[in-house]
Amino acid sequence: MPRQTSPDLTIPLAQPITLTRGPRSHLVTLMDAAILIRDLEPFRQARPVWDRAAEMILIAATTRERADIAEAMRQLLVALGHENWWKVGR
């Protein structure tokens, strides 16, 4: 039976994200992203795009695999773009 590792939210994102607006201005680690999602208004948290971002952040924090961290960041950018809090090229 494989040993379960506890999530490490201190892992840095593939690259820092600077938001154009929203509740936080700069995301550097998986923890920053998780706090952003935790602090969202309930109507935003209920959106599937944020559910998926939270799921990928937890997977990345657990596996610590580069591909999972990149996917978590990609999904986070999708969610941020959905809210108009991040624009491509920033």
BALOBA-1460 file (C-alpha; in Angstrom, 3 decimals):
// residues 90
<rec num="1" residu="m" x="0.000" y="0.000" z="0.000"/>
<rec num="2" residu="p" x="1.540" y="3.375" z="-1.030"/>
<rec num="3" residu="r" x="2.326" y="5.835" z="1.709"/>
<rec num="4" residu="q" x="0.045" y="8.901" z="1.632"/>
<rec num="5" residu="t" x="1.932" y="12.192" z="1.759"/>
<rec num="6" residu="s" x="0.469" y="15.302" z="3.283"/>
<rec num="7" residu="p" x="-0.092" y="18.269" z="0.951"/>
<rec num="8" residu="d" x="2.712" y="20.854" z="0.794"/>
<rec num="9" residu="l" x="1.125" y="24.191" z="-0.081"/>
<rec num="10" residu="t" x="4.460" y="26.032" z="0.203"/>
<rec num="11" residu="i" x="5.424" y="24.796" z="-3.273"/>
<rec num="12" residu="p" x="5.943" y="27.714" z="-5.668"/>
<rec num="13" residu="l" x="3.758" y="28.088" z="-8.717"/>
<rec num="14" residu="a" x="5.477" y="27.560" z="-12.074"/>
<rec num="15" residu="q" x="5.730" y="31.357" z="-12.195"/>
<rec num="16" residu="p" x="4.307" y="34.186" z="-10.057"/>
<rec num="17" residu="i" x="0.928" y="35.599" z="-11.110"/>
<rec num="18" residu="t" x="0.127" y="39.290" z="-10.779"/>
<rec num="19" residu="l" x="-3.591" y="39.980" z="-10.844"/>
<rec num="20" residu="t" x="-5.197" y="42.951" z="-12.566"/>
<rec num="21" residu="r" x="-7.876" y="43.020" z="-9.842"/>
<rec num="22" residu="g" x="-9.454" y="40.759" z="-7.263"/>
<rec num="23" residu="p" x="-8.972" y="40.043" z="-3.570"/>
<rec num="24" residu="r" x="-5.186" y="39.436" z="-3.775"/>
<rec num="25" residu="s" x="-2.636" y="41.093" z="-6.023"/>
<rec num="26" residu="h" x="0.204" y="38.580" z="-6.275"/>
<rec num="27" residu="l" x="0.245" y="34.763" z="-6.172"/>
<rec num="28" residu="v" x="3.573" y="32.971" z="-5.692"/>
<rec num="29" residu="t" x="2.804" y="29.622" z="-4.017"/>
<rec num="30" residu="l" x="0.059" y="27.026" z="-4.006"/>
<rec num="31" residu="m" x="-0.836" y="28.426" z="-0.564"/>
<rec num="32" residu="d" x="-1.428" y="31.888" z="-2.062"/>
<rec num="33" residu="a" x="-3.765" y="30.329" z="-4.623"/>
<rec num="34" residu="a" x="-5.561" y="28.259" z="-1.968"/>
<rec num="35" residu="i" x="-6.067" y="31.330" z="0.235"/>
<rec num="36" residu="l" x="-7.437" y="33.249" z="-2.741"/>
<rec num="37" residu="i" x="-10.017" y="30.511" z="-3.348"/>
<rec num="38" residu="r" x="-10.827" y="30.182" z="0.357"/>
<rec num="39" residu="d" x="-11.532" y="33.906" z="0.604"/>
<rec num="40" residu="l" x="-13.758" y="34.123" z="-2.482"/>
<rec num="41" residu="e" x="-17.377" y="35.109" z="-2.089"/>
<rec num="42" residu="p" x="-19.608" y="32.001" z="-1.897"/>
<rec num="43" residu="f" x="-21.192" y="32.681" z="-5.295"/>
<rec num="44" residu="r" x="-17.731" y="32.657" z="-6.899"/>
<rec num="45" residu="q" x="-16.579" y="29.568" z="-4.969"/>
<rec num="46" residu="a" x="-19.629" y="27.710" z="-6.288"/>
<rec num="47" residu="r" x="-18.448" y="28.062" z="-9.889"/>
<rec num="48" residu="p" x="-17.073" y="24.831" z="-11.392"/>
<rec num="49" residu="v" x="-13.971" y="26.629" z="-12.665"/>
<rec num="50" residu="w" x="-12.928" y="27.375" z="-9.063"/>
<rec num="51" residu="d" x="-13.755" y="23.838" z="-7.923"/>
<rec num="52" residu="r" x="-11.419" y="22.498" z="-10.600"/>
<rec num="53" residu="a" x="-8.667" y="24.961" z="-9.655"/>
<rec num="54" residu="a" x="-8.926" y="23.952" z="-5.978"/>
<rec num="55" residu="e" x="-8.827" y="20.272" z="-6.920"/>
<rec num="56" residu="m" x="-5.699" y="20.724" z="-9.033"/>
<rec num="57" residu="i" x="-3.980" y="22.774" z="-6.312"/>
<rec num="58" residu="l" x="-4.585" y="19.955" z="-3.830"/>
<rec num="59" residu="i" x="-3.325" y="17.334" z="-6.289"/>
<rec num="60" residu="a" x="-0.181" y="19.383" z="-7.015"/>
<rec num="61" residu="a" x="0.460" y="19.932" z="-3.291"/>
<rec num="62" residu="t" x="0.140" y="16.194" z="-2.676"/>
<rec num="63" residu="t" x="2.123" y="14.772" z="-5.599"/>
<rec num="64" residu="r" x="4.675" y="17.625" z="-5.839"/>
<rec num="65" residu="e" x="5.070" y="16.692" z="-9.524"/>
<rec num="66" residu="r" x="6.089" y="19.425" z="-11.949"/>
<rec num="67" residu="a" x="3.324" y="18.456" z="-14.404"/>
<rec num="68" residu="d" x="0.677" y="18.680" z="-11.661"/>
<rec num="69" residu="i" x="1.971" y="22.063" z="-10.509"/>
<rec num="70" residu="a" x="1.843" y="23.316" z="-14.117"/>
<rec num="71" residu="e" x="-1.723" y="22.004" z="-14.505"/>
<rec num="72" residu="a" x="-2.784" y="23.643" z="-11.236"/>
<rec num="73" residu="m" x="-1.372" y="26.923" z="-12.470"/>
<rec num="74" residu="r" x="-3.058" y="26.529" z="-15.850"/>
<rec num="75" residu="q" x="-6.424" y="25.888" z="-14.217"/>
<rec num="76" residu="l" x="-5.882" y="28.791" z="-11.826"/>
<rec num="77" residu="l" x="-5.230" y="31.079" z="-14.814"/>
<rec num="78" residu="v" x="-8.429" y="29.820" z="-16.465"/>
<rec num="79" residu="a" x="-10.407" y="30.662" z="-13.318"/>
<rec num="80" residu="l" x="-8.726" y="34.056" z="-12.954"/>
<rec num="81" residu="g" x="-9.415" y="34.824" z="-16.611"/>
<rec num="82" residu="h" x="-13.056" y="33.845" z="-16.072"/>
<rec num="83" residu="e" x="-13.250" y="36.522" z="-13.352"/>
<rec num="84" residu="n" x="-11.341" y="39.054" z="-15.498"/>
<rec num="85" residu="w" x="-8.650" y="39.222" z="-12.796"/>
<rec num="86" residu="w" x="-5.793" y="38.207" z="-15.084"/>
<rec num="87" residu="k" x="-5.034" y="38.877" z="-18.715"/>
<rec num="88" residu="v" x="-2.787" y="36.883" z="-21.045"/>
<rec num="89" residu="g" x="0.610" y="38.532" z="-21.379"/>
<rec num="90" residu="r" x="0.684" y="40.069" z="-17.918"/>
